[in-house]
Amino acid sequence: MSWTCESCGREFKNRNQWHSCEQATIEQHIIDKPDFIVEILHKLLDIVSGFGEIKLLPLKTVIQVQRSSTFLSIYLKKNKVHLEFQTEKEKNLPFITKSIRISKNRAFHHAEIKDVSEINEELFIILREAYYL
């Protein structure tokens, strides 16, 4: 059973789920961002779109990437792209800045990408795991 917010029309799994109704566009997110940040974003979106059907939900401060629910949150900063996602187990890789066990079968991760060259096979595998989780 799902719930639809009367204000913004977004659908959620839980009734009265907290969220921000303020939506944005990808274009609004990339305004005044350095070229390398935009390049990282496009490379990430190319990768995750290759996993299968996705939906992009640009909000005020984040671009959420959804399958049946959000599996990746992308925050564009001045000098890096911050990612948040979940996998089954904690990961210890150079681009992961924090891993938190949130349940028996889930770990929540923070990652930072500062250069397009950091988007490698390890990141591809982890994002694919998040997509299918």
Summary of the structure (lengths in Angstrom):
residues: 133
radius of gyration: 15.0
end to end distance: 19.9
largest distance: 42.4
contacts: 350
relative contact order: 0.15
helix: 26%
strand: 33%
